Amino acid sequence: MRTSYMELVILNREEKKKATRQNIINCAVELFSQQGYASTTVNQITEHAGVAKGTFFNYFESKEEVLCDFQLVLVTEELSKLRHHPGPIIPLVREFLMEMVRRLPGDRSLILALFQSTLTHQKLLELEKTKNDSFKQILADIITAAQARGEISPAMPAEIIVDLAVQTYDGVLLYWGKGLGDEKLANQMAFTFELFFKGISA
């Protein structure tokens, strides 16, 4: 079926909105890494992104929401790519985790700021829970399929494994953000999840 002119206009408009939102997030994270989260203002973010302040508030209510949204959107989009993969899933999930770490700011104070901003804003807590629900459902589907193939032990329901995976991931980030563990976040995440994967393997 051919796409009408108006449908193309709408699609282009939505793509532009998505690109503008991502540009704001990328520029904000870049500033957070360069000068610190606390020192970065919304004005600086909009100037760096080349957008008006009103445009920023069309997408986000605060810089805290940008920081929270950054990780949740990233995780959900990347994980959804694995949903229908037919092969062994643990190596793919391992690589997915490493990709997530590579795309996170390699700065302990910024990782800690992510937790602080979320815990001190009720709306961000609710936002994270809503987006986590979507992410967890995707991961549960992946794990259920892996259990059916005999790759992951069926001893625990997929939903429980997902909860433990999220707790482990957040725990590593918080632990590392507090200045503990390996100097590199990627190493800390790899060590911890290697034990996790051994525990759930069939």
PASEBA-1860 file (N, C-alpha, C; in nm, 3 decimals):
! residues 202
1> MRTSYMEL> 0.084/-0.119/0.000/0.000/0.000/0.000/0.088/0.125/0.000 ~ 0.056/0.220/-0.087/0.136/0.341/-0.098/0.111/0.434/0.020 ~ 0.216/0.503/0.059/0.205/0.599/0.169/0.164/0.735/0.112 ~ 0.061/0.793/0.171/0.012/0.921/0.123/0.109/1.034/0.160 ~ 0.089/1.148/0.093/0.174/1.264/0.120/0.163/1.306/0.266 ~ 0.040/1.308/0.320/0.020/1.351/0.459/0.084/1.253/0.556 ~ 0.077/1.125/0.523/0.141/1.024/0.610/0.293/1.044/0.610 ~ 0.349/1.078/0.494/0.492/1.105/0.487/0.530/1.227/0.570
9> VILNREEK> 0.446/1.330/0.563/0.470/1.452/0.642/0.470/1.419/0.790 ~ 0.372/1.339/0.833/0.362/1.301/0.975/0.482/1.219/1.017 ~ 0.522/1.123/0.931/0.638/1.039/0.961/0.764/1.123/0.973 ~ 0.783/1.216/0.881/0.900/1.303/0.885/0.901/1.390/1.010 ~ 0.782/1.437/1.048/0.769/1.519/1.168/0.807/1.439/1.292 ~ 0.760/1.314/1.298/0.791/1.229/1.413/0.940/1.196/1.419 ~ 0.999/1.172/1.302/1.143/1.145/1.298/1.224/1.266/1.344 ~ 1.178/1.384/1.305/1.247/1.506/1.347/1.237/1.525/1.498
17> KKATRQNI> 1.119/1.497/1.555/1.101/1.508/1.700/1.193/1.410/1.772 ~ 1.201/1.289/1.719/1.286/1.187/1.781/1.432/1.229/1.776 ~ 1.473/1.285/1.662/1.612/1.330/1.646/1.643/1.447/1.739 ~ 1.547/1.539/1.755/1.568/1.654/1.844/1.581/1.609/1.988 ~ 1.496/1.517/2.029/1.501/1.463/2.165/1.636/1.396/2.191 ~ 1.680/1.314/2.094/1.806/1.243/2.112/1.924/1.339/2.115 ~ 1.917/1.445/2.035/2.022/1.546/2.034/2.033/1.616/2.170 ~ 1.920/1.647/2.230/1.920/1.710/2.363/1.984/1.616/2.465
25> INCAVELF> 1.946/1.488/2.459/2.002/1.390/2.553/2.153/1.378/2.534 ~ 2.197/1.364/2.410/2.340/1.348/2.382/2.421/1.468/2.430 ~ 2.370/1.588/2.403/2.441/1.710/2.443/2.443/1.725/2.595 ~ 2.333/1.690/2.659/2.327/1.699/2.805/2.428/1.604/2.869 ~ 2.430/1.480/2.823/2.523/1.381/2.879/2.668/1.422/2.855 ~ 2.694/1.482/2.740/2.829/1.530/2.710/2.871/1.638/2.810 ~ 2.779/1.730/2.839/2.809/1.836/2.937/2.822/1.779/3.077 ~ 2.736/1.685/3.113/2.744/1.622/3.245/2.882/1.560/3.265
33> SQQGYAST> 2.932/1.496/3.161/3.062/1.429/3.169/3.177/1.529/3.176 ~ 3.163/1.639/3.103/3.272/1.737/3.095/3.284/1.823/3.220 ~ 3.171/1.872/3.271/3.178/1.969/3.380/3.104/1.929/3.507 ~ 3.046/1.809/3.506/2.975/1.762/3.624/2.825/1.788/3.612 ~ 2.748/1.698/3.669/2.602/1.708/3.661/2.551/1.832/3.732 ~ 2.598/1.855/3.855/2.547/1.966/3.936/2.578/2.101/3.873 ~ 2.689/2.112/3.803/2.731/2.240/3.745/2.662/2.271/3.612 ~ 2.595/2.173/3.555/2.532/2.191/3.424/2.391/2.246/3.439
41> TVNQITEH> 2.359/2.348/3.362/2.226/2.409/3.366/2.148/2.377/3.238 ~ 2.017/2.397/3.246/1.932/2.376/3.128/1.974/2.471/3.016 ~ 2.009/2.596/3.053/2.054/2.693/2.952/2.176/2.644/2.876 ~ 2.269/2.585/2.949/2.390/2.534/2.885/2.356/2.417/2.792 ~ 2.263/2.335/2.834/2.223/2.220/2.751/2.159/2.268/2.621 ~ 2.068/2.366/2.631/2.000/2.414/2.511/2.098/2.484/2.416 ~ 2.193/2.559/2.472/2.293/2.625/2.387/2.380/2.522/2.316 ~ 2.419/2.420/2.390/2.505/2.317/2.331/2.429/2.237/2.225
49> AGVAKGTF> 2.300/2.217/2.246/2.218/2.140/2.152/2.168/2.225/2.035 ~ 2.180/2.358/2.049/2.134/2.446/1.944/1.983/2.454/1.933 ~ 1.913/2.445/2.048/1.767/2.454/2.049/1.723/2.560/2.147 ~ 1.600/2.607/2.130/1.545/2.706/2.222/1.510/2.639/2.354 ~ 1.506/2.720/2.461/1.472/2.667/2.592/1.332/2.606/2.592 ~ 1.241/2.671/2.517/1.104/2.619/2.508/1.101/2.481/2.445 ~ 1.190/2.459/2.349/1.198/2.328/2.284/1.241/2.221/2.384 ~ 1.337/2.257/2.468/1.381/2.163/2.572/1.263/2.119/2.657
57> FNYFESKE> 1.181/2.215/2.701/1.070/2.183/2.791/0.953/2.117/2.720 ~ 0.958/2.112/2.588/0.860/2.033/2.515/0.885/1.883/2.533 ~ 1.009/1.851/2.566/1.049/1.711/2.578/1.078/1.669/2.722 ~ 1.132/1.760/2.801/1.173/1.727/2.937/1.132/1.837/3.034 ~ 1.100/1.798/3.156/1.064/1.897/3.258/1.186/1.951/3.330 ~ 1.296/1.875/3.327/1.415/1.915/3.401/1.536/1.838/3.349 ~ 1.654/1.879/3.392/1.774/1.806/3.352/1.776/1.668/3.419 ~ 1.708/1.657/3.535/1.700/1.527/3.602/1.628/1.425/3.514
65> EVLCDFQL> 1.523/1.471/3.447/1.447/1.381/3.361/1.531/1.337/3.241 ~ 1.616/1.425/3.191/1.705/1.390/3.080/1.797/1.276/3.122 ~ 1.855/1.289/3.239/1.949/1.189/3.289/1.882/1.054/3.308 ~ 1.761/1.057/3.363/1.687/0.933/3.386/1.647/0.869/3.254 ~ 1.598/0.950/3.162/1.550/0.902/3.033/1.661/0.842/2.949 ~ 1.779/0.898/2.962/1.894/0.855/2.883/1.917/0.705/2.895 ~ 1.926/0.656/3.017/1.958/0.515/3.038/1.841/0.424/3.004 ~ 1.720/0.462/3.043/1.605/0.376/3.023/1.573/0.356/2.876
73> VLVTEELS> 1.577/0.464/2.798/1.548/0.454/2.655/1.656/0.371/2.586 ~ 1.779/0.395/2.623/1.892/0.324/2.564/1.878/0.174/2.586 ~ 1.850/0.134/2.708/1.839/-0.008/2.742/1.724/-0.074/2.667 ~ 1.606/-0.010/2.667/1.489/-0.069/2.603/1.508/-0.085/2.453 ~ 1.562/0.017/2.387/1.581/0.009/2.242/1.680/-0.099/2.203 ~ 1.792/-0.108/2.276/1.894/-0.206/2.243/1.848/-0.348/2.273 ~ 1.779/-0.366/2.384/1.735/-0.500/2.422/1.628/-0.554/2.328 ~ 1.544/-0.466/2.276/1.436/-0.510/2.187/1.491/-0.575/2.060
81> KLRHHPGP> 1.615/-0.542/2.024/1.678/-0.602/1.907/1.703/-0.752/1.925 ~ 1.711/-0.796/2.051/1.740/-0.937/2.079/1.615/-1.022/2.091 ~ 1.499/-0.958/2.087/1.374/-1.026/2.121/1.346/-1.149/2.036 ~ 1.374/-1.141/1.908/1.341/-1.251/1.818/1.464/-1.323/1.765 ~ 1.575/-1.308/1.837/1.698/-1.376/1.793/1.689/-1.525/1.826 ~ 1.712/-1.612/1.728/1.693/-1.755/1.750/1.810/-1.826/1.818 ~ 1.928/-1.767/1.818/2.047/-1.835/1.867/2.066/-1.828/2.017 ~ 2.180/-1.880/2.067/2.211/-1.874/2.210/2.204/-1.730/2.261
89> IIPLVREF> 2.133/-1.711/2.369/2.104/-1.574/2.411/2.203/-1.518/2.512 ~ 2.265/-1.602/2.593/2.354/-1.549/2.697/2.472/-1.472/2.638 ~ 2.540/-1.522/2.533/2.647/-1.440/2.474/2.596/-1.306/2.421 ~ 2.474/-1.305/2.368/2.418/-1.179/2.316/2.383/-1.083/2.429 ~ 2.328/-1.136/2.538/2.296/-1.051/2.652/2.424/-0.997/2.715 ~ 2.527/-1.080/2.718/2.657/-1.035/2.770/2.711/-0.918/2.687 ~ 2.703/-0.931/2.555/2.749/-0.824/2.467/2.659/-0.701/2.480 ~ 2.530/-0.725/2.498/2.435/-0.614/2.519/2.473/-0.533/2.644
97> LMEMVRRL> 2.507/-0.603/2.752/2.547/-0.535/2.875/2.673/-0.452/2.853 ~ 2.769/-0.510/2.782/2.893/-0.438/2.756/2.868/-0.316/2.668 ~ 2.776/-0.329/2.573/2.742/-0.215/2.487/2.677/-0.104/2.570 ~ 2.590/-0.144/2.664/2.527/-0.045/2.752/2.632/0.031/2.833 ~ 2.729/-0.044/2.885/2.834/0.017/2.965/2.919/0.110/2.880 ~ 2.950/0.067/2.757/3.030/0.151/2.669/2.960/0.283/2.637 ~ 2.827/0.281/2.635/2.753/0.401/2.599/2.714/0.486/2.721 ~ 2.743/0.434/2.840/2.724/0.515/2.960/2.846/0.604/2.981
105> PGDRSLIL> 2.826/0.720/3.045/2.942/0.804/3.077/3.035/0.730/3.173 ~ 3.164/0.726/3.140/3.259/0.657/3.226/3.304/0.743/3.342 ~ 3.208/0.796/3.414/3.236/0.889/3.524/3.156/0.846/3.646 ~ 3.225/0.814/3.754/3.158/0.764/3.875/3.058/0.866/3.930 ~ 3.096/0.993/3.931/3.008/1.095/3.990/2.879/1.110/3.911 ~ 2.888/1.091/3.780/2.768/1.104/3.696/2.676/0.985/3.715 ~ 2.732/0.867/3.728/2.652/0.748/3.756/2.580/0.764/3.890 ~ 2.653/0.816/3.989/2.593/0.838/4.120/2.484/0.944/4.111
113> ALFQSTLT> 2.505/1.047/4.030/2.405/1.152/4.012/2.277/1.096/3.953 ~ 2.289/0.995/3.868/2.173/0.931/3.809/2.083/0.873/3.917 ~ 2.144/0.805/4.013/2.067/0.748/4.124/2.011/0.858/4.214 ~ 2.093/0.956/4.245/2.049/1.063/4.335/1.932/1.139/4.278 ~ 1.938/1.171/4.149/1.830/1.249/4.088/1.701/1.169/4.085 ~ 1.711/1.040/4.059/1.591/0.955/4.053/1.529/0.939/4.191 ~ 1.611/0.914/4.291/1.561/0.888/4.425/1.501/1.011/4.492 ~ 1.539/1.129/4.448/1.490/1.250/4.512/1.376/1.318/4.435
121> HQKLLELE> 1.329/1.255/4.326/1.218/1.310/4.249/1.112/1.202/4.227 ~ 0.996/1.222/4.288/0.890/1.122/4.280/0.850/1.094/4.136 ~ 0.842/1.198/4.054/0.802/1.177/3.915/0.902/1.091/3.840 ~ 1.030/1.110/3.870/1.132/1.030/3.803/1.126/0.884/3.848 ~ 1.092/0.863/3.974/1.074/0.727/4.024/0.960/0.658/3.949 ~ 0.851/0.732/3.931/0.736/0.676/3.860/0.770/0.652/3.713 ~ 0.844/0.746/3.653/0.885/0.731/3.514/0.974/0.609/3.496 ~ 1.067/0.591/3.587/1.158/0.477/3.578/1.082/0.346/3.593
129> KTKNDSFK> 0.985/0.343/3.685/0.905/0.222/3.704/0.826/0.188/3.578 ~ 0.766/0.290/3.516/0.688/0.267/3.394/0.774/0.213/3.281 ~ 0.889/0.276/3.261/0.977/0.231/3.154/1.044/0.099/3.188 ~ 1.069/0.075/3.316/1.126/-0.052/3.357/1.030/-0.167/3.327 ~ 0.899/-0.140/3.341/0.800/-0.244/3.314/0.810/-0.291/3.169 ~ 0.827/-0.195/3.077/0.840/-0.229/2.936/0.969/-0.307/2.910 ~ 1.077/-0.259/2.967/1.206/-0.325/2.952/1.203/-0.467/3.009 ~ 1.143/-0.482/3.128/1.140/-0.612/3.194/1.055/-0.713/3.117
137> QILADIIT> 0.949/-0.665/3.053/0.866/-0.756/2.973/0.943/-0.808/2.853 ~ 1.020/-0.721/2.790/1.101/-0.763/2.676/1.203/-0.869/2.720 ~ 1.270/-0.842/2.832/1.371/-0.936/2.882/1.307/-1.067/2.925 ~ 1.188/-1.061/2.985/1.119/-1.183/3.027/1.086/-1.272/2.906 ~ 1.045/-1.210/2.796/1.015/-1.286/2.674/1.140/-1.355/2.621 ~ 1.253/-1.283/2.626/1.380/-1.340/2.579/1.421/-1.458/2.666 ~ 1.407/-1.444/2.796/1.447/-1.550/2.889/1.354/-1.671/2.877 ~ 1.224/-1.647/2.861/1.129/-1.756/2.844/1.164/-1.840/2.721
145> AAQARGEI> 1.199/-1.772/2.612/1.238/-1.843/2.489/1.366/-1.924/2.511 ~ 1.461/-1.867/2.586/1.586/-1.937/2.615/1.562/-2.057/2.706 ~ 1.467/-2.046/2.798/1.431/-2.160/2.884/1.370/-2.272/2.801 ~ 1.286/-2.234/2.704/1.222/-2.334/2.618/1.326/-2.408/2.533 ~ 1.437/-2.340/2.499/1.543/-2.403/2.421/1.639/-2.484/2.508 ~ 1.623/-2.474/2.641/1.711/-2.547/2.731/1.840/-2.477/2.762 ~ 1.848/-2.349/2.728/1.971/-2.273/2.750/1.978/-2.216/2.891 ~ 1.863/-2.174/2.943/1.854/-2.119/3.078/1.768/-2.211/3.163
153> SPAMPAEI> 1.810/-2.232/3.287/1.739/-2.322/3.377/1.594/-2.277/3.400 ~ 1.499/-2.371/3.397/1.359/-2.337/3.423/1.325/-2.338/3.572 ~ 1.428/-2.352/3.657/1.404/-2.363/3.802/1.335/-2.240/3.858 ~ 1.360/-2.123/3.799/1.294/-2.000/3.842/1.213/-1.942/3.727 ~ 1.098/-1.881/3.758/1.021/-1.814/3.652/1.103/-1.703/3.588 ~ 1.077/-1.678/3.462/1.151/-1.574/3.389/1.140/-1.439/3.457 ~ 1.022/-1.410/3.513/1.001/-1.281/3.578/1.093/-1.262/3.699 ~ 1.119/-1.369/3.772/1.209/-1.362/3.888/1.352/-1.339/3.842
161> IVDLAVQT> 1.392/-1.409/3.736/1.527/-1.391/3.681/1.546/-1.247/3.636 ~ 1.443/-1.191/3.573/1.450/-1.051/3.527/1.468/-0.957/3.645 ~ 1.389/-0.976/3.750/1.402/-0.891/3.869/1.544/-0.897/3.925 ~ 1.599/-1.018/3.932/1.735/-1.034/3.984/1.838/-0.968/3.893 ~ 1.815/-0.976/3.761/1.908/-0.914/3.665/1.907/-0.762/3.681 ~ 1.788/-0.704/3.695/1.777/-0.559/3.713/1.842/-0.516/3.844 ~ 1.817/-0.592/3.951/1.879/-0.561/4.080/2.031/-0.568/4.071 ~ 2.081/-0.668/4.000/2.225/-0.685/3.985/2.286/-0.570/3.906
169> YDGVLLYW> 2.221/-0.533/3.796/2.269/-0.424/3.712/2.274/-0.293/3.790 ~ 2.162/-0.260/3.855/2.158/-0.137/3.934/2.259/-0.141/4.047 ~ 2.274/-0.259/4.107/2.369/-0.274/4.218/2.512/-0.247/4.175 ~ 2.549/-0.297/4.058/2.684/-0.274/4.006/2.706/-0.125/3.981 ~ 2.607/-0.059/3.919/2.621/0.084/3.889/2.637/0.165/4.018 ~ 2.555/0.136/4.117/2.561/0.210/4.242/2.693/0.182/4.315 ~ 2.733/0.056/4.320/2.858/0.017/4.386/2.977/0.090/4.322 ~ 2.981/0.088/4.188/3.090/0.153/4.117/3.081/0.305/4.130
177> GKGLGDEK> 2.960/0.359/4.127/2.941/0.503/4.141/2.990/0.556/4.274 ~ 2.988/0.472/4.377/3.034/0.512/4.510/3.186/0.504/4.524 ~ 3.252/0.467/4.414/3.398/0.463/4.417/3.455/0.328/4.455 ~ 3.373/0.224/4.447/3.416/0.091/4.487/3.437/0.002/4.364 ~ 3.505/-0.111/4.386/3.524/-0.207/4.278/3.636/-0.170/4.181 ~ 3.630/-0.232/4.064/3.734/-0.212/3.962/3.735/-0.068/3.912 ~ 3.848/-0.026/3.865/3.860/0.111/3.813/3.769/0.134/3.693 ~ 3.748/0.027/3.613/3.664/0.038/3.494/3.528/-0.025/3.519
185> LANQMAFT> 3.423/0.048/3.486/3.287/-0.002/3.505/3.264/-0.129/3.423 ~ 3.318/-0.134/3.302/3.298/-0.252/3.217/3.350/-0.379/3.284 ~ 3.466/-0.369/3.349/3.522/-0.485/3.418/3.436/-0.528/3.535 ~ 3.388/-0.429/3.611/3.304/-0.458/3.727/3.174/-0.527/3.685 ~ 3.115/-0.477/3.576/2.991/-0.535/3.526/3.015/-0.677/3.475 ~ 3.126/-0.697/3.404/3.157/-0.829/3.347/3.180/-0.932/3.457 ~ 3.256/-0.897/3.561/3.283/-0.989/3.670/3.153/-1.033/3.736 ~ 3.070/-0.936/3.766/2.947/-0.964/3.840/2.850/-1.049/3.760
193> FELFFKGI> 2.830/-1.014/3.633/2.732/-1.088/3.554/2.783/-1.224/3.508 ~ 2.914/-1.245/3.510/2.964/-1.379/3.479/2.912/-1.477/3.583 ~ 2.913/-1.435/3.709/2.857/-1.518/3.816/2.706/-1.534/3.801 ~ 2.641/-1.427/3.762/2.495/-1.431/3.743/2.458/-1.530/3.633 ~ 2.528/-1.524/3.520/2.497/-1.613/3.408/2.522/-1.760/3.445 ~ 2.626/-1.785/3.522/2.653/-1.923/3.565/2.540/-1.974/3.652 ~ 2.483/-1.884/3.731/2.375/-1.924/3.821/2.245/-1.958/3.752 ~ 2.219/-1.899/3.634/2.092/-1.924/3.565/2.105/-2.020/3.448
201> SA> 2.227/-2.058/3.412/2.246/-2.149/3.298/2.192/-2.288/3.329 ~ 2.142/-2.352/3.224/2.087/-2.487/3.241/2.200/-2.588/3.256
END
